[in-house]
């Protein structure tokens, strides 16, 4: 295993707007980017009508995680990572 293949963990919080409730955003992190996802906490709107907030633990290579974060940013989702966790 090379250093590029080393698995790392990254904790993030992501807000997924209600407009995306039919979109498999978290599922794509697994299927398209090969990440292992642990949902550490979640808050969902009543009857799935509001925005969702998810605390996720991402496990993958640095490249996989960076590509996945780029995907989330391209969707214009709000993301906080463990470097600014105090503001969660």
C-alpha positions as CSV (number, residue, x, y, z in Angstrom):
1,X,0.0,0.0,0.0
2,X,1.5,3.3,-1.0
3,X,1.0,6.6,0.9
4,X,-1.6,7.6,-1.7
5,X,-3.6,4.5,-0.7
6,X,-3.5,5.2,3.1
7,X,-7.0,5.4,4.5
8,X,-7.8,8.5,6.5
9,X,-10.9,9.7,8.4
10,X,-12.4,13.1,8.0
11,X,-15.4,14.4,10.0
12,X,-17.8,16.8,8.3
13,X,-21.2,18.4,8.8
14,X,-23.2,19.0,5.7
15,X,-26.6,20.7,5.2
16,X,-28.6,19.1,2.5
17,X,-31.4,21.4,1.4
18,X,-34.9,20.0,1.0
19,X,-34.6,20.6,-2.8
20,X,-32.1,17.7,-2.8
21,X,-34.3,15.2,-0.8
22,X,-34.9,13.1,-3.9
23,X,-31.2,13.2,-4.8
24,X,-29.0,10.4,-3.4
25,X,-26.2,12.7,-2.2
26,X,-24.8,10.6,0.6
27,X,-25.2,7.4,-1.5
28,X,-23.1,8.9,-4.2
29,X,-20.3,9.5,-1.8
30,X,-20.1,5.7,-1.4
31,X,-20.9,4.6,-5.0
32,X,-19.1,7.3,-7.0
33,X,-16.1,8.0,-4.7
34,X,-15.6,4.7,-2.8
35,X,-15.9,6.2,0.6
36,X,-17.0,4.4,3.8
37,X,-19.6,6.7,5.5
38,X,-20.6,6.6,9.1
39,X,-23.6,8.9,9.9
40,X,-22.7,10.0,13.4
41,X,-25.8,12.3,13.8
42,X,-28.6,13.6,11.6
43,X,-31.4,16.1,11.9
44,X,-34.2,15.9,9.4
45,X,-37.2,18.1,8.9
46,X,-40.6,16.8,9.8
47,X,-42.0,14.5,7.1
48,X,-38.8,15.2,5.1
49,X,-40.0,18.7,4.2
50,X,-37.1,20.6,5.7
51,X,-33.4,20.7,5.2
52,X,-31.3,17.9,6.6
53,X,-28.1,18.2,8.6
54,X,-25.7,15.3,8.7
55,X,-22.6,14.7,10.8
56,X,-20.5,12.3,8.7
57,X,-17.3,10.4,9.3
58,X,-15.7,9.8,5.9
59,X,-13.1,7.1,5.4
60,X,-11.1,6.8,2.2
61,X,-7.9,8.0,0.6
62,X,-7.0,11.6,0.6
63,X,-7.8,11.8,-3.1
64,X,-11.2,10.1,-2.7
65,X,-12.2,12.4,0.1
66,X,-11.1,15.5,-1.8
67,X,-13.0,14.5,-4.9
68,X,-16.1,13.8,-2.8
69,X,-15.8,17.2,-1.1
70,X,-15.5,18.8,-4.5
71,X,-18.7,17.0,-5.5
72,X,-20.5,18.4,-2.4
73,X,-19.2,21.9,-3.0
74,X,-20.3,21.8,-6.7
75,X,-23.8,21.1,-5.4
76,X,-23.4,24.4,-3.4
77,X,-24.0,22.5,-0.1
78,X,-22.9,24.1,3.2
79,X,-20.0,22.0,4.6
80,X,-18.1,22.3,7.9
81,X,-15.1,20.1,8.6
82,X,-13.3,19.0,11.7
83,X,-10.9,22.0,11.4
84,X,-13.7,24.4,12.2
85,X,-15.7,22.0,14.4
86,X,-16.0,24.5,17.2
87,X,-18.5,26.5,15.1
88,X,-20.9,23.6,14.6
